[in-house]
Amino acid sequence: MSTDAFRIRLRYAELRIRTFAARSMLYRTARLGETGANIVNEGIACKVYATETLSDVVDGAIQLVGGKALTVGHPLARLYREVRSLRLAEGASDVLRLNLARGSLDLDKGVL
């Protein structure tokens, strides 16, 4: 296997691992929510981690495909725009991080 193919496989594996972690985090938070637990901090953490992971996955896919992925009509170009808007919905990641710290430290919310 060539060095380039090896690097591509490593990058692909890393993206799969991060996607698995984001999904697991979301499912755990949903299970906690079903019990009636206060999941404010967990929800914030999920939103931040999942949207940042999604952004990294789409960016990694674009790098693997190349410049063609950013042409009008390519599915990755559409995903890139949509993912960026998701990172702004409900607050930017840095603002959410501050809210998580405030909820945990000042308000004693969540189990995170």
N, C-alpha and C positions, 0 to 999 in steps of 0.2 A: 504494500500500500504506500502511495506517495505521501510526502509530508503534508501537502495541501489537503489531500483527502483525510488524513489523520486529524488535522486541525478542524476541518469542517465537521467531522464526526464528534469531536470533543465539544465544539460549540453547540451542535444540535443536542447532545446529551445534557449539557448545562441548561439549555432552554427547557428541555423536558423535565428536568429535576425541579427547576424553579416553578414551572407550571403545576407540577404535582404538589409542591409545598403550598402554593397559593390556594389550590383547590382544597387541600386538607385543612388549611386554616379556616376557610369559609365554611366547610362542613362542621368543624368543631364549634365554631361560633353559632351556627344555626342550631346545633344540638343544645348548646347552652341556652339559647333563646327560647327553645321549646320548653325548657324547664321553668321558665319565668325569671331566670337570672337577669340581672342588669348587665347588658352586653354593650354598653356605650363605648367603652374603650376597645373591646374586641372588634366591634363594627368599624371603628375608626382604623384600627390596625389592619383589618382585612382590606378596607378600601384603599389605603395607602399602598400596602404590599401588592395587592392584586393589580392595581392600575400601573404601578411602576414595573411589575413583572411583565404585564401585557405590553407595555411600551418597549421594554427590552427585547421581548420575543419578536415583536413586529420589526423593530430596528435590526435585530439579528437576521431575520428572514430577508429583509431588504438588502443587507450586506451580502448574504449568500447568493441572492438572485442577481444583484448588480443594479446598475443605473436604470435598466429596463423597468424595474419595479416601481419607479417613480413617474412613469409616463401616464398620461391621462387614460383612464379606463382600466388600468391594471388593478386587480383586487388589493394588492398591498398598498397602493397609493391611497385608496379609499380607507383602508384600515388605519393607515398612519394618521389621517385626519381625524377619524372617529376616536382613536385611542387618545389623541392629544386633548380632545374635548372632554373625554371621561376624566382625565386627570384634573380638570378644572371644576367639574361638577361637584357640588357639595363642599367645595373649598379646595384650595391648592394643598398639596401634600405637606408643605411646611406649616401651614396654618393648622391642618389636622393634627400634625405631630404636637404642636403647642397645645391644642385642645386635649389631646390624649394625656399629656403631662399634667395639665390643669385638672382634668377629671380624676386622675389617679392621685395626685399629690394634694390638691386643694379640696376636692369634693368626695374623695374616697369612693369612686364609682368603679364598677366592674371588678373582675377578678384578675385581670391582666397585670 
